[in-house]
Each structure stands twice: as structure tokens, then as C-alpha cells.
Amino acid sequence: MLTEKQFCDRATRELREIGKQVQTLVTNRDLFRKLESDVVAPNARVSDSSITFLATIRAAYTNATTMRLRRLYAPDANLSLRRIVAPFSDYPDLVYNKLTGKELTSDLADLDRTETYLKEHLIATSSVANGH
């Protein structure tokens, strides 16, 4: 087990990296919305739902975003929100008067539910993409 200082240092580094990844997701979302509003919406030929290229771009964006989020929620990933949050129960001085055991358990359950949802979404979109 890490000392409290080691845990805080590691959590700080990992949370900074997660912050960078979330910022990348936000930037990608902004670019995708600009594509939709500035290119697709004003161009009737591009926005025609029968255009496979546009459907491919939308599917690729959705799958890439979902996969990035899933990695952030996965308990076994190198960089994982759950892996950072779970050990707080081992360091009660860090959460004293800030977070109860019940709240921590609830937060971990929320992370698990979100990870499961994202995993199921990836499986469902993969099945659709493969024609199943």
C-alpha cells in the first residue's frame, strides 16, 4: 500500500492526465458540432441521410468518444477514474468530514454502472457496424 503522500502524488498526476483527456474530448466535441452546424446543416447534399460518408464520420466520432470514456471508467485501465477513487477508503484522513463510506460506495457504483453502459454501447454499435 502506498503512503498517503505517495497516493496523493499519484492521484494528482493521474487526475491531471485525465483532465487533459477530458479537454481533448471537449475539443473533439466542439469540432464535431462545428462540422455539423457549419458544413452539414447548410449543405443539403451533404446532409442527405443516404450519404454513407457522413454516417461513417458520425459513427467513428461516436465510437471513438465512447471508447475514450470507457477507458477512463474501466477499473483495470492504466488511467482510470475508478482506480483513483476506490483507494480513498484506505486513506480515511484524506476524506474525513468530506466523504462518507456510503457516498464513496455510491460513487463507485455509479462509475461501475457508467462503465457497463459504455461497454454495452460499444458492443451494440460494433454489432450494428458489422451487420449483426
VMD Tcl script that draws the C-alpha trace (Angstrom):
set ca {
  {0.00 0.00 0.00}
  {1.20 3.50 -0.80}
  {1.80 6.08 1.86}
  {-0.74 8.88 1.96}
  {1.72 11.26 0.28}
  {2.56 8.71 -2.46}
  {-1.14 8.11 -3.06}
  {-1.85 11.87 -3.26}
  {1.06 12.41 -5.65}
  {-0.04 9.57 -7.91}
  {-3.69 10.63 -7.82}
  {-2.72 14.22 -8.63}
  {-0.64 13.12 -11.65}
  {-3.37 10.81 -12.90}
  {-6.13 13.36 -12.40}
  {-4.13 15.93 -14.37}
  {-3.76 13.44 -17.20}
  {-7.48 12.60 -17.05}
  {-8.17 16.34 -17.19}
  {-6.13 16.58 -20.40}
  {-8.06 13.67 -21.90}
  {-11.39 15.22 -20.95}
  {-10.26 18.51 -22.52}
  {-9.45 16.60 -25.71}
  {-12.95 15.11 -25.64}
  {-14.42 18.61 -25.28}
  {-12.31 19.91 -28.16}
  {-13.34 16.99 -30.36}
  {-16.98 17.61 -29.46}
  {-16.64 21.27 -30.43}
  {-15.07 20.30 -33.77}
  {-17.80 17.76 -34.43}
  {-20.55 20.29 -33.65}
  {-18.87 22.82 -35.96}
  {-18.79 20.22 -38.73}
  {-22.49 19.54 -38.22}
  {-23.53 23.22 -37.98}
  {-21.14 24.88 -40.44}
  {-20.76 22.20 -43.12}
  {-23.54 19.66 -42.92}
  {-26.58 21.77 -41.95}
  {-26.22 24.44 -44.68}
  {-25.41 21.91 -47.40}
  {-28.43 19.86 -48.42}
  {-26.35 17.43 -50.49}
  {-24.09 16.66 -47.56}
  {-26.89 16.38 -45.03}
  {-28.78 13.84 -47.18}
  {-29.12 10.83 -44.90}
  {-28.25 8.45 -47.73}
  {-24.64 9.67 -47.81}
  {-22.56 6.86 -46.35}
  {-19.54 9.09 -45.77}
  {-21.38 11.31 -43.28}
  {-22.82 8.30 -41.47}
  {-19.31 6.85 -41.24}
  {-17.91 10.09 -39.80}
  {-20.71 10.24 -37.21}
  {-20.24 6.60 -36.24}
  {-16.46 6.99 -35.98}
  {-16.84 10.04 -33.75}
  {-19.38 8.29 -31.52}
  {-17.30 5.13 -31.21}
  {-14.04 7.00 -30.53}
  {-15.68 9.14 -27.86}
  {-17.36 6.17 -26.22}
  {-14.10 4.19 -26.22}
  {-12.17 7.06 -24.65}
  {-14.79 7.46 -21.95}
  {-14.88 3.73 -21.34}
  {-11.12 3.66 -20.80}
  {-11.47 6.42 -18.22}
  {-14.11 4.40 -16.34}
  {-12.54 0.94 -16.72}
  {-11.21 -0.32 -13.38}
  {-8.26 -2.14 -14.98}
  {-7.08 0.65 -17.31}
  {-3.72 2.33 -16.75}
  {-5.51 5.62 -16.20}
  {-8.88 5.11 -14.56}
  {-11.21 7.29 -12.52}
  {-12.39 4.24 -10.64}
  {-8.85 3.18 -9.84}
  {-8.19 6.63 -8.37}
  {-11.44 6.84 -6.37}
  {-11.56 3.30 -4.95}
  {-8.48 3.52 -2.68}
  {-9.79 6.58 -0.82}
  {-11.30 4.18 1.69}
  {-7.71 3.16 2.57}
  {-6.87 6.78 3.47}
  {-9.58 7.92 5.89}
  {-7.67 11.08 6.88}
  {-7.95 12.33 3.29}
  {-11.74 12.12 3.26}
  {-12.53 12.87 6.90}
  {-15.54 15.23 7.05}
  {-15.61 15.31 3.24}
  {-16.90 11.95 2.11}
  {-18.67 9.14 3.92}
  {-18.13 5.48 3.25}
  {-21.68 5.30 1.93}
  {-21.04 8.16 -0.52}
  {-17.82 6.54 -1.70}
  {-19.59 3.23 -2.24}
  {-22.35 5.04 -4.15}
  {-19.81 6.89 -6.30}
  {-18.01 3.64 -7.13}
  {-21.32 2.01 -8.05}
  {-22.08 4.97 -10.35}
  {-18.68 4.57 -12.01}
  {-19.32 0.84 -12.46}
  {-22.77 1.46 -13.97}
  {-21.37 4.02 -16.38}
  {-18.55 1.70 -17.42}
  {-21.05 -1.11 -18.00}
  {-23.30 1.18 -20.04}
  {-20.38 2.35 -22.20}
  {-19.19 -1.23 -22.71}
  {-22.69 -2.33 -23.75}
  {-22.94 0.67 -26.08}
  {-19.66 -0.29 -27.76}
  {-20.82 -3.88 -28.18}
  {-24.17 -2.74 -29.63}
  {-22.61 -0.26 -32.07}
  {-19.98 -2.80 -33.07}
  {-22.71 -5.34 -33.83}
  {-24.61 -2.79 -35.93}
  {-21.44 -1.77 -37.79}
  {-20.67 -5.42 -38.54}
  {-24.18 -6.02 -39.84}
  {-25.39 -8.24 -36.99}
}
mol new
graphics top color blue
foreach p $ca { graphics top sphere $p radius 0.5 }
foreach p [lrange $ca 0 end-1] q [lrange $ca 1 end] { graphics top cylinder $p $q radius 0.2 }
display resetview
